[in-house]
Amino acid sequence: MSRRTIIVVTCAVLLAAAALSAADHSGPQTRELTGIVLLKSTEAPIANAIVYLKNPKTLDIKTYITAEDGQYRFPALAMNADYEIHAERNGKRSETKTLSSFDSRRQASIALRIDLSK
């Protein structure tokens, strides 16, 4: 094998390796949103609250009903999408919060507080 052939083959191998590496990082990336729904006055967890997650661009809405510990979880969310989230219980509603596409965390957490005394 000539020196030129070795250089060409080496370059081809390096280019193929770079392409594979780029493909590994450009695949679908997801994140997870977890959190807790709390009573605004005492910070106690609220069971059976309905948590609404909305993608304002597509208008898709996902819901989650909290367990006794007030926890919620939305897995496999797109990294490049914004999400609006709020919780409701007994006709009362938390403030709406936003998970931004500029937030690059793979694991985000948002606490939602509801004032049930109003």
C-alpha positions as CSV (number, residue, x, y, z in Angstrom):
1,M,0.0,0.0,0.0
2,S,1.4,3.4,-0.9
3,R,1.7,6.3,1.5
4,R,-1.0,8.2,-0.4
5,T,-3.4,5.3,0.0
6,I,-2.7,5.1,3.7
7,I,-3.4,8.8,4.1
8,V,-6.6,8.6,2.1
9,V,-7.8,5.5,4.1
10,T,-6.9,7.2,7.4
11,C,-8.8,10.3,6.4
12,A,-11.9,8.3,5.4
13,V,-11.8,6.4,8.8
14,L,-11.5,9.7,10.7
15,L,-14.4,11.2,8.8
16,A,-16.6,8.2,9.3
17,A,-15.8,8.2,13.1
18,A,-16.7,12.0,13.2
19,A,-20.0,11.3,11.4
20,L,-20.9,8.5,13.8
21,S,-20.1,10.7,16.8
22,A,-22.2,13.6,15.5
23,A,-25.1,11.2,14.8
24,D,-24.9,10.0,18.4
25,H,-25.4,13.5,19.7
26,S,-28.0,14.7,17.2
27,G,-30.6,12.0,17.9
28,P,-33.8,12.7,19.7
29,Q,-33.1,14.3,23.1
30,T,-35.6,14.3,25.9
31,R,-35.9,15.6,29.4
32,E,-38.1,14.9,32.4
33,L,-40.1,17.3,34.5
34,T,-40.9,16.4,38.0
35,G,-42.3,18.3,41.0
36,I,-44.7,18.6,43.8
37,V,-48.0,20.3,44.4
38,L,-48.2,22.0,47.8
39,L,-50.7,23.8,49.9
40,K,-49.7,27.4,49.7
41,S,-50.2,28.2,53.4
42,T,-48.5,25.2,55.0
43,E,-46.4,23.7,52.2
44,A,-48.1,20.3,52.8
45,P,-48.3,18.1,49.8
46,I,-51.7,17.9,48.0
47,A,-53.0,14.5,46.9
48,N,-55.3,14.1,43.9
49,A,-54.4,17.4,42.4
50,I,-54.5,17.5,38.6
51,V,-51.3,18.8,37.0
52,Y,-51.7,20.1,33.4
53,L,-48.7,20.3,31.1
54,K,-49.3,22.2,27.8
55,N,-47.2,22.7,24.8
56,P,-48.3,26.2,23.6
57,K,-47.0,25.6,20.1
58,T,-48.8,22.3,19.4
59,L,-51.6,22.8,22.0
60,D,-51.0,19.2,23.3
61,I,-52.0,18.8,26.9
62,K,-50.9,16.0,29.3
63,T,-52.2,15.5,32.7
64,Y,-51.1,13.8,35.9
65,I,-53.0,13.1,39.1
66,T,-50.7,13.5,42.2
67,A,-50.4,10.7,44.7
68,E,-50.5,11.1,48.5
69,D,-47.1,12.7,48.5
70,G,-48.2,15.4,46.0
71,Q,-45.5,14.3,43.4
72,Y,-45.9,14.5,39.7
73,R,-43.8,13.3,36.7
74,F,-43.7,14.0,33.0
75,P,-41.0,11.9,31.2
76,A,-39.8,12.1,27.6
77,L,-40.4,15.8,27.0
78,A,-38.8,17.4,24.0
79,M,-35.7,19.5,24.8
80,N,-36.6,22.1,22.1
81,A,-40.2,22.8,23.2
82,D,-41.6,25.2,25.8
83,Y,-44.2,23.9,28.3
84,E,-46.7,25.6,30.5
85,I,-47.7,23.9,33.7
86,H,-50.2,24.4,36.5
87,A,-52.2,22.4,39.0
88,E,-55.9,22.4,40.0
89,R,-57.7,20.9,43.1
90,N,-61.3,21.6,44.3
91,G,-61.8,24.3,41.7
92,K,-58.6,26.2,42.9
93,R,-55.6,26.7,40.6
94,S,-51.9,27.3,41.0
95,E,-50.0,29.9,39.1
96,T,-48.9,28.9,35.6
97,K,-45.2,28.3,35.3
98,T,-43.1,27.8,32.2
99,L,-40.4,25.2,31.4
100,S,-38.4,27.0,28.7
101,S,-36.7,25.4,25.7
102,F,-33.7,27.5,26.8
103,D,-33.5,25.5,30.0
104,S,-31.0,22.7,29.1
105,R,-31.5,20.6,32.2
106,R,-32.3,16.9,31.5
107,Q,-34.1,16.8,34.9
108,A,-36.2,19.8,35.8
109,S,-38.3,20.3,38.9
110,I,-41.1,22.7,39.5
111,A,-43.1,23.1,42.7
112,L,-46.7,24.3,42.3
113,R,-48.6,25.9,45.1
114,I,-52.4,26.1,45.5
115,D,-54.3,28.3,47.9
116,L,-57.3,26.1,48.9
117,S,-58.5,28.7,51.5
118,K,-59.9,31.2,49.0
